[in-house]
Amino acid sequence: MKATKIIACAGIAVLALLGGRASAQNIAVKSNALMLAAGLPNAGLEVVTSDRTSLDFSVFGGYKPYTLDIKAVGVQPEFRFWLSGRAMAREYVGVTVLGLTYDMRIKDKTYDGDALGFGLTFGYAWPLTARCNVEFAAGIGGYLFRHVQHSVRDNQADYIEQGYDMANASGFKILPSKLSVTFTYIFK
């Protein structure tokens, strides 16, 4: 949870510092339709920082989507370099960071922990109108995770020491960092 809070604060600070550069035509709000379909409400804000760069900051979370026993909250800031020479149009390459806290039950196993990772994304923004885009993006990244993992039949008190959950599983995984079909509204 600490990693997620740090990333959220860093993203807000960067957006606040760029506020002087951003005018109405340089800000967009967005939502990823694939995450919505998966039961994870999400929202994003993108700020143009130059002719070829922008910063995207997305948050998402979910509580028992489709009655699955899953709770998750995450933040995903991303720096984008637009290959077309115009921000929020056509192809881009992005560097993204993901902070996630989760609590889920799969069959008889419970996982409660945090993940932090980084990755590369590749995307394309297709203008629908002067103010609306649809973006397609995919990426891959590396993630560090740490969680308490136990069977639902275990005594949960065994995993608590001095009032804190004690992680009993951690590691590094290569996973998709982003998969999105995002609808964007650009303010002018």
N, C-alpha and C positions, 0 to 999 in steps of 0.2 A: 504494500500500500504506500510506503514511503516513496518508492520509485515513481509511482503514478502521480503523486502529489508534486514531486520535484519537476517532472516533465510538464505537468499542467502549469505550474508557476513560471517555468522558463518560457513556455509558449506564450503565455499571457504577457510576460514582460517584453518579449520580442515584438509582439503585435502592438503593444503600447508604444514602444520606441519608434516603430515605423508609422505610427499614427500621423505624424507630421507630414510624411511623404504621401500618404494615401489620400486620394480625393475620391469623390463618389464613383467615378468610373473605374477605379482601381480596386474595388471591393466586391466580393461575390459571396453569397451564401449557398450552401449545397447540402444534399443528402444522398447517401448511397442506397440505391434501390435493392441491391443484393443483401445488404445487412438488414434492411427493413423486412425483406422476405424471410430472412432467417430469424426474425423476431427480436432484432436488436435495434431499437430506435437510435438514430444518430443525427448529428448536425455538424456542419463544417463552415469555416470562414476562410476565404483566401484573399490575401492582400498582395497586390503587385508591388514589387520592390524596385524594379527597373524594367527596361524594354524586354529583357530576356529572362527575368527571374521573378519568382513569386514564392510566398510562404503560405502553406495550407495548414490549418489547425483543425483537426476533427476530434470529436468526442463521441463515445457510444456507450451503451449499457443495456442490460436486459435482466429481467427477473422472470424466471420460469417460462421461457418462450415455448409455446406449443405444449404446455404442461410438463416439460422436461425439468428436472431438478437442477437448474443451472442459473447462477447469478454471476454477472460479469460487468465490470466497468473499466473503460480504457480511454486513453488519449493517444493521438497519433499526429504529431507535427511532421511536416514534410517540406523540404526545400526543393523547388522545381526550377529546372533550366529548360526554357522553351527553345526548341531547335528552329522554329520558324522565324524567330526574330521578333515575335509579338506575343506577349504574355496572354495566357488563356485562349490560345488558338493553336490548333494542330498538335504536333508531336512534342513530348517532353520527356526528360529523364529526371527522376527524383531520388533524393536521399531521404529516407524516412526513419523515424524512431517510434517505437511502440512501448507504452507502459500499460500493463494490464493487471488487474486484481480479479480473482475468480474464486468461486466456491461451487463445486459441482459434484453430482453423484451419478456415476455410471455403473449400472447393475448394482453390485454390492460394495463398490469402492467409492470413497469420498476423497476429493482433492480440494484443498483450500490453500491458496497461495498467491504468488505474484510472479510476473514475467516482465523482462525488460529486453528489448532487442533493437536491431537496426537492419536496414535493408535497402535495396535498390528497386525502384519502380520504373516502369515504362508505361506511358499512356498517350492517349490521343483525345483531344477535345474537339468535338464536332459541333460547330455553331448551328443551332436550330433557327434562332432569330437573332436580332441585334442584342438582346438581353439574356437569352437562354442558350445554354450549351448542354450537351450530354457528353460525359467523359467515360472512356473505357480505360482501365488500368489493371496491370498485373505486376507482381514483384516477388522477390524472394529475399529472405534475410536470416540472420542468426539470432537465436533467443536464449537467454539465460533464464532459468526458472528455479523457483524454490517453493516447496509446498509441503503441507502435512498430508500424508496419504495413509488412509487406513480403511479397514473394513467397517461396514456399518454395525457389525456385531462386536467390534472392539470397544473397550472402555475408553472414551475420549479423554478422561482425566489422566490417562497414561501419557498423553501427548502435550500436556500443559506443565510448564515449569515456571515457578514464580509468577504465575498469572499470564504467561505468554505461551502461545502455541509454538512448539518446537518442531521445526522443519525436519522431516526425515527422508526427504527426497529432493534432489537438486540435479541440475545438469545443463547441457547445451544442446539445442536442436536447430537444424536447418529446416525452415518451414516457409510457406507463402507469407509474405509480409503485407500483401495487399491483393485483393481481387474486387474490382468495383465496376459498377455501372452507376454513375453519379449524375444527378440532375442539378444544374447550376443556374442560379439567377444572378446576373451581373447588374449592380446598381450603376446608374448613369446620372 
